[in-house]
Amino acid sequence: MAISTYWCVNNQNRSADSTHHAINLFFNETQAYMKSMRFSVDKEKTIEALLYIVSRYGEVGRFHALKTLYYADLDHLRTFGRPITGDRYIAMENGPVPSYAYNAVKEELPEPEREVVVGALSHGDSEKHPTYKAHRSPDLSYFSKTDLECLDRAFEYCRGRSFGQISDETHEHLAWKKAALNAPMRFEDMLDGVSPEIFEEAEQFASYGVL
């Protein structure tokens, strides 16, 4: 066999093996997630949380809006034993992404949910990437005092950091590192290092299915 032919065949085999491994890893991670701690996403509250974040920024890109929500959810989960929204986080290339919120800002939701988003958020003026502005004021009745505190902290934290800084930092978070790319992140991993009391609180909130 010629060297060039050998290299092509061998390289194709390695590529096939790599693809097969990635598929197995994704499947195994998804199966593990299905057996792990899960919260029920509060869809209306998630949209109001996005609206609150966008209102704080004035105009914000998709990346910073969703990462601010991630930091707020993570903060509240680790401090009080429950997230703010209950959204499912996916380990995507540039860091954790809240699944429902991501579909919401892309307006890829069924009616009447899509109409709620359209009534809450409007598109910004940037021609380079998607940005958002508030179309109305957020309904603060959805949030507890601690919800708002964590949302505000996340806003202050993220607004002074670049795309690269936030992406690189979230890549060091255990839940992102342990998840396969584009697979769900486990709340148990997001709770790594918290007190037993907080972990037990989280288990109870997850079993109730409410926030």
N, C-alpha and C positions, 0 to 999 in steps of 0.2 A: 504494500500500500504506500502511495506517495505521501511524503510528510504533510503536504498541504491538505490532502484528502483525510489523513489521520486526524489532523488538527480540527478540521471541520466536523467530522463525526464525533470526536471526543468532546468538542465544545458543545455540540448539540445535546449530547448525553448529559453533560453537566448542567446545561440550561434546563433540560427536562426534569432532572433530579431536583434542581433548585425550585422549579415551579411546583412540583409535587410536594416538596417539603413545605413550601409556603401555604399551599392549600390545606395540608394536614394540620399545620400550626393554626391557621385561621379557624378551621373546623373545631379543633380541640379547645381553643380559647373561647369560642362561641358556646360550646357545650358546657364549659366550666362556668361561664357567665350565667347560663340558664339555671344553674344549681346554686348560684351565689346570692348574696343579699341584693335585693332590688327594691326600688321605690316606685310608686306610681306617679308618673309625671302629671303635674297640675298644669294643664295646657293654658288656661286663662291666666294663671299666675305667671307662667313663663313669658307670655306675651307682654304682660304688664312689667315684668322685670326687665325685658329687653327695652321697652319703652322708657322705663326709668333710667336705664343706662344711657340710652341715646339722648335723653333729655339733659343728662349731666354733661355729656360731651358737647352738645349743640349740633354737631355733625360728626359722624364717626364711620370708619370703614368696618367692613364685616369682621375682619380678623380681630380688631380690638374690642368690638362689641361682644363677640362670642367668648373671647378669652377673659374679658372682665366678668362675664356671667360665670365662667368656670371658676375663677378665683373666689368669687362671692359664694358659690355653692360649696366649694372646697373648705373655705374658712368656716362657714356655718356648720357644715358636717362635722368638722374636726373639733369645733368649739362646743356645739350644742347637741350633737348626735343626729342631726337631720340636715339634708340639703334644703335650699330654698325652693327649688323647682321640682326636684325629683327626676330631672331629665337624665337620659342615658348618655354617657360620654364615650365617644369613639376615639381610639388612638390613631389619629390621622398624621400625615407627614409633618405638618407644622405644629403639632401638639394636640391636646384634647379638644374635641368639638362636641357640643351638646346637640344631640341628634334632632330632637323636635325643634329646638330654637333655630338650628341650621336650615331646616326645611321651611321654617316660618319666614326667615329673612329672605329666602329665595322665592317665597310665595308658592311653594310646592306643597300645598295642603289642600285637602278637599273643602268644598263649601259646607257649612258657612264659616269654617275656621279661617280660610284664606281671606274672606271679606273682613274679618276682625283685624287681621294683620294689616290689610290695606288701609283700614280706617285708623290704625294706630301709627304706622310708620310710612313716611314718604321717602322717595329716593333723593339723595343729595346731588350736589352739583359736580362732583368729580367725574372726569372723563377717563381716568386711568384705571379705577377699580370701583366696585360698588360701595357707596356710602349711604347713610341713612340720617334722616331728620325726624323729629317728633311731629306727628300730625295732630296730636292732642296731648293733654296732660295725663300722666299715669294715674291710675286709680290706686291710691295708697292704702285703701281698706283691705287689699289683698295681703299686706305685709305686716309682720310683727315689728316691734322696735328693733329686735336683733337682726331681722332680715335686712332692714334699711341700713343698720350699722355696717353689716358685712358688704352690702352693695356699695356703700360709700367708701369703705376701705379699699375694696377691689378697684373702684374707679380711681382713687388717688394713687394706688399702686401702679396700675396699668397705663395711665395717661402719660406718665413720664418715661415710659419704656418703649423702645422700638420693636418693630416686628421681629427682628433677629434676636433681640435680648429675651423677649417673652418666649419665643419658640425654643431657643436653646435652654432656657430655664425649665420649661415644662418637660423637655426631653429627659431631665434628670429626676422627674417625679416617678416614684416607684410604680404607681399604677399604669403610667404610660409605658415605662420600660418593660413591664411584665406582660403587657398586652401585645398580641400580634398586630401588625399594621392593618388599620381599617377594621379592627375588631373591638368589641366593647371593653371598657376598663372596669375593673371590679371595685366596688365600694369598699370591700375589705382592705384592698391595697391602698385606697385613698385614706383609710383610717389608720394606716401603719404608724405605730408609736404613740397613739392616744392612750388615755387611761382606760382601764377595764370598765369603769363606770360609763364613759362616753361610748365605748364600743357596745355595751349592753343597751344603752339608750337607742343607738342606731339600729340594733337588731329589733328592738321593740317597735320603733317607728316603721321599719320596713315590713314587719309582720302585720301591722295595722293597715298598711297601704295608704296612710294619710300623712300630710305634712302639717 
